[in-house]
Amino acid sequence: MFAKEDSDVPDSIWLRPERAVRGPVPEHSREEIAGIGIGIADARGLPAVTMRAVAGALGSGPASLYRYVVSRDELLELMVNEVHGELDYSRLGSGDWLADLLVLAHESRAGYLRHPWMIELAASRMAVGPHAMDYLEHALAAMSTLKVDAVTQLETVGLLGGLVLMLTRAELGDQQSPEVQHARAAYVGAVAAEGRHPHLAAVVVAAASGPVAPAEPLFDRVITRMLTGLLRAEG
């Protein structure tokens, strides 16, 4: 177990060596531990990811897991980092900053769709693991040809991540049962028909008469508008 009172031990798991200089060779890797946690979260949801559950899946007791992580929060950090490691950067390097940033947005969206529990974690913490740093590096590389200051670049990465999170959460929410969607639409229609919200009524009528936009083109359209509005004005 890690001794928190030892001032030589960094607070971040990422600054702490996976294998101590002295002592026995670890029986499990961080990747293995993260994979176990991800499997549990995918199957049973994030609340099911406990130190006891992960240790049990590894075939050991909860106390042994503290040889690798000092808390459940660190376990979740490992899981988030491992999911970031699933992102595929092979389609980057097009020379078109917008195209490359859209690729990154789609990779992030795909990760959330594979692991919906990631939405909860992404909304409550900033990912800072090695694979998250890889994502940040690729995003900054995509903007490197633009005459954009460093603050705007970092703001863009943050806004892009937040918008992807919001759009994917809404997309997953729209997968509710037809009954729930119908009830929700009926209420909005009833409010619009009351006459106290004329702008809402106009939008509801216009939306009802137009084609239903599939999730991905809507995703592309909103992301593109945000990026071009922010970066073309600057660059």
Secondary structure, DSSP 8 states (H G I E B T S, - for coil): ---TT-TTS-SSGGGS-SS-SSS---SS-HHHHHHHHHHHHHHH-GGG--HHHHHHHHTS-HHHHTTT-SSHHHHHHHHHHHHHTT---TT---S-HHHHHHHHHHHHHHHHHH-THHHHHHHH----SHHHHHHHHHHHHHTTTS---HHHHHHHHHHHHHHHHHHHHHHHHTTS-HHHHHHHHHHHHHHHHTSS-HHHHHHHHHHHHS----HHHHHHHHHHHHHIIIIIHH-
